[in-house]
Amino acid sequence: MKKLLLLGVVLCSVAMHSQTDEEAIKSIYKNSLTNGKSYEWLDHLSNKIGGRLSGSLEAERAVKWGQAELEKLGLDKVWLQPVMVPKWIRGAKEYAYYENGSGETTTVNICALGGSIATKTLGVKASIIEVQNFEELKALGKENIEGKIVFYNRPMQEDLISTFNAYGGCVNQRYAGAMEAGKYGAVGVIVRSMNLRLDDFPHTGSMSYGDLPNAQRIPSAAISTNDAEKLSSMIKLDKQLKFYFKQNCKQLEDVLSYNVIGEITGSEFPKEYMIVGGHLDSWDLGDGSHDDGAGVVQSMDVLRLLKESGIKPKRSIRVVLFMNEENGLRGGNKYAEEAKKNNEKHVFALESDSGGFTPRGFSFDCSDANFNQVLSWKPLFKPYLIHYFEKGGSGADVGPLKNDSNVLAGLRPDSQRYFDHHHASNDTFDAVNKRELELGAATMTALVYLFDKYGTNPIPQNKELKD
């Protein structure tokens, strides 16, 4: 009987090793689409736990959930990596309106930006001035800004196909708008939401005061795109227009949280590490399904799908559920810090943090040699309509791992609808399509499989001399 069992194991092992890349990848996609766990996991994370702002009770519950689910997969190791994170709370719901010269008021939809201070107890009411950028702010000068509320109204550029490029072109007004306006004596800042669609959802996101003294720090809030359009029109029509808003947010002391890590130990090169991950924290307005619940559950499913498809990795593969990407990047920095301290060799890192929409491909931060290897794999992905393989960024959490020889990658789903939900109250489970999410998990697993099988191409020895 023992001989028969041993023979079965050997035959199974031979079958797996004789499997072609096409067959292995087909098996991965089949398992994800017919037996995936990502959608089920996301349902729980979104609907049972909810928005997971760093330092919150929900974030703490998500850590415990992530650890428990990874332990159920029978991985070789599962552990928590301690990291101190900021704790910012929103408080009671924000309220705002504009008032015309006749005293008539119109309420508008706003939300405090992450990291902002609160308004005074009774709120802030002042004349409002509209600008498109920091250059206009500088040109106006303190004499025209002091005592007023600054309204940043530069929209995302509609003619850019890459919505992430459109986002990058205007996000500085959200991040640094209060810091810049505060230098000129403004009493508050309102920022047009980072959204290509016209709707009533204000979008939050991180902001910073930099080194601005406390006395010059002013409250900062986002306004929905519909209300931004109306407000802009009213400013042009009524020079006596005033704006009022009240918010109750507060920054508390840092608190202890964790990155959640699971590992399949490599069979041939256990000291070479490959990681796949997303960030466990989210903003608090919705339940963070696209940003980044999708990336979390897809990354978890990568390790499960490898096991389900009978693939025994050569290298150690880790899933990392990072904490605090949204307002500090503490988790990503902590993971890289510990990896360096432990002299761990990270050869590959893949991040999913662009939503759970239909996967289109990947962007890669790597050498030409590694990128040419990736291009040779494009025919393996063509049957799944995955065609986008470009050099570019990877992800915020894996970025700190970058060195001269490794490969960093980012999953690139279709981005056209992503900013309809990003950081807003409509980033909810119902906005995620099960099949699209599972296709993304399979696509990530296929890339991990290939890099594990073929490894990375080291940089030529004479590179430093040439540089």
N, C-alpha and C positions, 0 to 999 in steps of 0.2 A: 504493500500500500504506500509506504514511504517513497519507494522508488518511482511509483506512478505519479505521486504528487510532485516530486523533484523534476521528473520529466516534463510535467505540465508547466512548471515555472520556467524551465529552460526554453521550451517551445514558445511560450508567451514572450519571453525576453528576446528571442530570435526574431519573432514576428514584429515586435516594436522597432528593433534596430534595422529591419529590412524595409520598413515603411518609408515611402518617398515623402518629400516635403509637401507635395500636393495632397497626398493622402492624410498626412498628419494635420495639415491646416483644414482640410475638409472635415475631419473628425472634430476639430476644435469648434468650428462654426456650427456643426450639427449639434454638438453637446450644448452649446450656448443657446441656440434657438429652440431646442426641444426640451432641455433640462437645465436651463439657466437659473441662477439664484439671485442675480443682481436686482431684478424687479421686486422680488419678494423682500429682499433686504431693504431696498429703498422705501418700500411701503412702511416698514416698521420704523426706520430711521426718521422718515418724514412725518408720518401720522401718529406714531406712538411717542416720539421724543420731541420732534419739532425743531424750530430754529435754535441754533447752537452757538450763540455768541460766546467768545472766549471768556472763561471765568464764571459762566452761568451754571445753574443746576442742570440745564439741558445738556451742556457740553460735558459735564461730569457723567451724566447718564449715558451719553453716546460713547464715552471712553469705556465704560463697563460693558456696554452692549458689544462694541467692537472686539474687545478682548474675548468675551464669551463666544462670539460667533467664530472667531479664528480658532479658538481651542476646539470647537466642534469639528473643524475640518481635518483634525489629526495631523497638523503640521509638526515639524520637528521641534520648533521653539515658538513660543508666544510670550511677549513681555511688554511691560510699560516702561517708557523712557521719560523720567521726570523733566518738566520744563516750566519755568515761571512765566506767566502770561498776564497781560493787562486785563483789568476788569473795568469796563465802561458800561454804565446802565442808562437806558433811555428814559425811564421814568414814565409819568403820565403822558398820554397822547398829546402831540403838538397841536397848536391852533394858530391860524393866521387869516388875515383879511387885508384887502386894500380899501382905502376910503377916499372918495372923490371930494372935490371942493365943496360940494353941497352937503357933505356929511353922510352920504349913502355908502354902505359897506357891502363888499362881496367876499365871501369866504373862499379860500383857496386850499389846495392840498399840499402840505409840506411834511417833511420829516427831518429830524436832526441828523447831521452828519456825524459819523463815528469818531469820537474823540473831542467833539465840540463841548464847550462849556454851556451852562444853562443861561437863559435870559434872566433878568431881574425877576423877582417874584410876580410883579404885575405885567411882565412882558416888556417888549421894546416897540415903540412907535415913533416913526420918523419919516422925513421925506426920503424918496428912493431915487437912485440914479443908476441908469443902465449902462453897462460896458460890455465889450466883447472879449477883451484881453487885458493883460497887465500893462501893455504899452499905453492903452487908452487911460488906464488908471493913473499912470505916471504923468501923462499929458494934462489931465485934469488938476492934479496937485491937491495938496492939503486944503487949500482955500475953498475948493469946490466939493470936497468929500467929507470933511470933518462934520461930525454930528448926523450924518446920513447913513442910510442902509444902501449897500452896494449890491446890485443885481447883475450877476454874471449870466449872460444869455447867449453864449456861443454854442450853437448846436453841433451835433456830430455831423460830419461831412457826408452827405447823402450819396454822392457819386462814387465813393470808394467801395469797391466790391468787398474788400476785407473790412468787416465791421470792427475788428480789433484795431486796425489802423485808424478807423474813424474815432474809436474810443480814445486811443492814445493821443489823438490830435486835440482833444478838449478836456481831458481829465485833470490837467494841471489846475484848472480853475476850481475844481472841487477840492483837490488836495491842498493847494497853497493859497486859495482865494482869500480866506480869512486872515492868514498871515500877512499877505500883501496889503489888503484893505486896512488892516489894523494899524499899519505904519502911517497911514494918512488920517487917522482919527475917525474912521467909520465906526458906527455903533452896532453894526450887524451885517451879515452877508446872506444873500439868497442865491442859490446856484441852480441853473437849469439842469434837470435830471439827464444823466448819460443814457439816452434812449432815442433810437431812430424813429420810433412810432409816436404818434400823438395820442396820448391817453391821460388818465387821471391818477396814475400811480407815481408818487414821488420815489426816487431811487436813492437809497443811502449809500454809504461807502466811507472809506477812511479819509481823514483830513489831518493836517498838522499845523501847529503854530511855530515850528522850528525853534529858534532861540528868542522868539518875541517875548518881552517881559510880560508878566501876568497882567499888569495894568493896561496893556494894549491888546489883550486877547478878547475877541468878540465872538458872540454866538453865530453859528453857521448852520444853515439848513438847505435842503434840496426842495425844489418846487416841481410839480409835475409838468410835463411838456405842454399839455393843454393850457394849464394856468400860466405857464411862462409866456405863451403866445398872447393870451388875454392881457396879462400884466404889461407886456411890452407895448401893446396897442394903447392901453390906458395911459401909460407914461407919456406917449406922444400926444394924446388928446388933452390931457389935464396936467398942467404944470404944478398944480396944488396937491397932487396925489400923495397920499401917505400910506405907509405899509406898517402893519402890526403883526408881530408874532411872539409866541410864548412857547418855550420848551423847558424841560425839567431834567435834563441829562446830568450825569455826574461821573467823574473819573475817580475810582477808588484805588487802593493799594494793589499791587500785583498779587496774584494767587497761584497756587501750585496746580498744574494740570499735567497732561501726559501725551506723548506720541504713542500710538498703539502699533506694535511691530510683530509680524509673524514670519517665519522662515522655513523654507524647504532647504535642507543642507545638501550641497552639491555632491555628486557621486565621484567626480574626478578632480575638481578644483574647488574644494570647499572654502578656500580662503579668497576666492574671487567672488565679489558680490554684485548681483544685479538687483535693482529695486524697481518697484512699480507702486505708484501711490496717488493719493488725492488728499485734500484737506478736510478734516472732520468738523472743524468749526464753520459757522455760517453767520450771516447777518440775522437779525431777529424779526424782521418784518414778515417774511414768509417762513417756509420750513426748509429752505436751502436745498431743494431737490436737484436743481440744475447746478447750483454753485454752493457746495461741490459734493452733494450727496451722490450724484451720478458717478463722479470720479472715484469716490470712496468704494462704492459697491462694485464697480467695474474692476477696480484694482484687487479687491478681495476675491472676485471671481476668477481672476487670472490664475491664482494658485490652485483654486479648486478645479478649474478646467484642465490645467496641466495634469493633475492627478487623475481626473475622470478620463482623460484621453490616453492614459497609460504612458505618459512621457516622464521619464526620470531625469531631471536636469543634471547637467554636468557641473554647473556652477551653483553656488548658493543663491537662491532667489528669495527676496524679502518683499512683503507688502508693508508699506508704511502709511498709516493714517495720521497725517500731520495735524498738529494743533496750532491755531493762531496764524493762519495765512492772511486772514482778512485785515487785521489791524495790528500787525507787528512782525510777522514771519519768524516768530520765536521758535516754532517747531522745526522748520527747515534748517535754520541756523544751528539749533541744538543738535540735530541729527548729524550734520556735517562736522560739527565740533567734536562730537563723540567718535565719529568715524576716523577723524584725523588723530585723535588722542590714542585710539586703539590700533593705529596703523592698518586700518582695513583698506583693501584695494577694491574700489568700486569701479567696475569696468563699464557699467551701463545703468542708466536711470531713465524711467519713463513716467511721465505725469499726465493725468487726465484732469483738466480744470477748465474746460471750455464748454461744458454742458453735455447733456445726454442725447443730443441730436444725432442724425445719421452720420456715421464716420466717413470722412473723405480721404484721410491719410494721416501723415505725420510731418512735423517739422523737426529738423535735426541740428544740434549744435555739436559738430564733430569735425575731424580732419577730412581732407579730400579723399584719402584712401578708404576711410570708413564710409563716407557718403557714396563712393562708387560701389562699394559692396552692397549698400542698401538699394541702390538703383538696379543692381542685378537681380533683386528679389521682386521687383515690380510685377513681373508676369505671374508670380504666385498670388498676388492680391487682385489682379485684374478681374478674375471671375466674380469677385465680391464688390466690384465697382469702386475699389480703393485705388485712386490714381494720383493723389497729391503727395509727392515726396519732394520736399524742398529744404534747403538750408535755412535756418532761422532760429527763433527762440525755442525753449523747451518748456519750462515751468518755473514759477517762483520758488517752490519748495525744494526742487532738485537742483536749482541753479547754484547753490553754495558748494555742491560736490564737484563742480567743474575743474578739470585739470587738462594738461596737454594731450593726454592719451585716451581718455574715456569718451563715451558717447552719451549725450543727453538728448532726450526726445520728448515731444509733446504730441498727444493725440489731437487731431484737428477734425472735429465734426463740422457739419454745415453750420455756419455762424449767423445766418440771416435773421433768425428769430431769437438769438441768445440774449441780446440786450433789451428785448421786450420784457424780460423777466429778471435780469441781473440786478441783485441787491434790492428788489422790490417785493411788495406783499403778494404778488402773483407768481413768485418763484415757489410753486407748490407741486405736489405729487401729480396732480391731474394734468400738468403741463408736460409730463414726460411720457413718451411713447415706449411701450414695453419692447417692441421689436428693435427700435432704433438703439435703445440702451443695450440690449443683448448683442447686437451687431458690433457695438463699440467694445464690449468686453472681449468678444472673439477676436477682433482686430488687434487689440492690445496683446492678447495671449499669443497670437501668431507671430508678432514681432519679437516678443520675449523668447519664444521657441527658437526662432532663427538665430538671434544673437547668442543664445546659450549654445546652440549646436555649432556655430561657426566661429564664435568669438569675435573680438575686435582686432583691427589692424594697428599694430604699434606704429608710432611716428618714427621715421627714419632716424638713425643714430646721428647723422650730420645736420639735423634740422637746426639745432642751436647755433652751429657754426654759420649756416646760411643766414639766419636771422641777425 
